[in-house]
């Protein structure tokens, strides 16, 4: 199984990146069903998102720059 860690995602603002709670959130790449990019405005701030749908769970990864968003998006399996 291939996993990626939340702390390894550069520029992610939501969910909060890092190991602040003493543990790191891990996501299983093998469980990804589909993923796509989405641009939204939240509180008058452009937010660049990657929506990842795992088998039965949806996670939105939010970024302030399209560069960070695209780097994460390109790291996901095809």
PyMOL commands that set and color helices and strands:
alter all, ss='L'
color gray80, all
select helices_A, chain A and resi 6-8+29-31+66-75
alter helices_A, ss='H'
color red, helices_A
select strands_A, chain A and resi 3-5+12-14+26-28+32-42+45-54+58-63
alter strands_A, ss='S'
color yellow, strands_A
deselect
rebuild
show_as cartoon
